[in-house]
Amino acid sequence: MQHLFRLLPSVDAVLAALAADPALAALPRTLLREAVTEFLDSLRADIKAGRVSDPAELAPDQVFPLCARFVAAASRPHYRRVLNATGVVVHTNLGRSLLAKKAAQAAMDASLRYSNLEFDLATGERGSRYSHVVDILRRLTGAEAAIVVNNNAAAVLIALETLAQGREVVVSRGQLVEIGGSFRIPEVMAKSGAILREVGATNRTHPRDYENAINEETALLLKVHTSNYRIIGFTREVTLAELVAIGRRRGLPVMEDLGSGNLTDFAGLGLPGEPTVQRAVADGADLVTFSGDKVLGGPQAGILVGRADIIEAIRQNPLNRALRIDKMTLAALEATLRLYLAPEAAKREIPTLAMMTAAPAALAAKARKLAGLVKKALAGRYAVTTVAGASRVGGGAFPEHDLPTTLVALTPLSGAPSAEALRQRLLETEPPLVGRIEDNAFLLDPRTLADDELRLVATVLGQAFGKGTG
Ligand SMILES: *Cc1c(COP(=O)(O)O)cnc(C)c1O
C-alpha cells in the first residue's frame, strides 16, 4: 500500500499538468488547489479501502484526465440548464415556465441598466414599481386594480392577512388543498392570523353551508382552485357566482385563489374546464390571486387583481415590502403580459402556451426526427421507436387532462444498460437530460424539447452511452 501512496502525484504536479487546459487554467487558483487536493484525498481513501490496488491505475495518463474531469465538475455552476424530455410543460422542479424571448430580454435590460423602477418619468419624482403592470393587468382581466408580489403563495398570504387577520375565513372542506412544496391552505391561513372556518363535506358543499357559517366574526369567503386533484363522482361545489351572491347579500368580500391563472381560454383548444382570470373577475370576485409562472407563462410572481380599495389596503400592508417583486421579474412580467394584447402572437411567442397548444401532427414529426437522431447516436444498443403517449400541463392546471403526444421510446436490447441505468447516467451528462420510464423503456417527449435541442439530446445520449461499463 505504501508504494501505491508514493505513486500519487503531488498537488503541484497535478496543478502544473492542468495548466495546459485553458478552461481549467482560468479558474481561481485557490479553488483549483482545493479541488485537486480533494481529488487526491479521495484517491488516497480508495487505496486505503482497497478499491485501487493496481499501480497502473495511478499512472499519470490515468490520473490527470480523471482529475481534470473532477475539477471541471467541481467548478461548474451548481444551477444549470437541463433538457426537459418529461413532457410536463409547467414542471415546478425544472423551473416551471420558460420565458418568451421578449420577456428574457426585458429582464436582461432591467438588470444591466438603470431604469424607472420607482421613478415617475412624467414628474421626475418618486414613482411606484407596480405602475408598470397595473394598467395592462386591468385591461387584460377587467379588474379595477392590481398588484404583484413574489409568488402566488405570498399573494394568498398577504390577502388573508390584510382582509381577515384575527377573523374568520369560510372555505369548503373540499378545497383545503396542499399544492406541493409545502403550500397548504390551512397552514397559510394560520400564518396569516386568519381563522379557518371549514364548511361542507369533502365531496359536497352547498350554498347553505356558507350561509350557516357566517357570523359577526366572518371577514371573507374564500374559494380555492383545487389545482392538482379532482373530486369526482357524487360532488357539489358552490360556484364563484353563487358565492359572490352570498357575499353581496351578507356584505362580505369574496376571494378566489385561482392558482394557475389562465388569461387564455383553452376550451377551444381541446383543453376544457380551467377558469380564466377574466371569468372570475366578471363573476364578481372581489379579489383573485394567481401565479405568474404557471400557465400564464411568465416569471415567478404572485398577481392580485380586484377591487380598488382591497388592492390599496394590500399595497399599504407592511408585509408587502417583505414580499415585493424584484425588478428583473417585473420587467419580464410586463413583457409577458404585453404579448397577451395580441392573443395569436401570445400563443406563438410564450413557450408555455406554444408547448401546451402544439399540434399532435407537429409533435409526431418532431418525434420521428428525434428518433432518427437518437438511433444513430445509440448505434443499435437500444430499440428506438415512436409510440403514442400523453403529456401533462403541470403546475396544477388541467390535472386530469392528457395532451396527446408522440414519444420516443428507448428499450434496451440484450447487454445494454437498463432504462433505469440510462436514466441515472443521463443526470450526469452536460447538460443533464430528464425523461421518464414506463414498462422498462426510457421515454422522451418532444413537447418540452425545443427544435434546436433535438440534436443535443442525441449527443448527450451518445455521451451517456459511451461512458463507463456501457
Ligand atoms: C400553485 C398554487 C399556489 C402557489 O403558487 P406559487 O406561485 O407556487 O407560490 C397557490 N394556490 C393554488 C391554488 C395553486 O395552484
The ligand as an ORCA input file, in Angstrom:
! r2SCAN-3c Opt
* xyz 0 1
  C     -49.640     26.854     -7.359
  C     -50.683     27.330     -6.432
  C     -50.365     28.167     -5.363
  C     -48.958     28.583     -5.071
  O     -48.470     29.409     -6.086
  P     -46.889     29.677     -6.212
  O     -46.792     30.545     -7.419
  O     -46.247     28.354     -6.348
  O     -46.471     30.373     -4.970
  C     -51.386     28.597     -4.547
  N     -52.656     28.232     -4.768
  C     -53.012     27.424     -5.800
  C     -54.444     27.042     -5.963
  C     -52.035     26.941     -6.669
  O     -52.367     26.143     -7.687
*
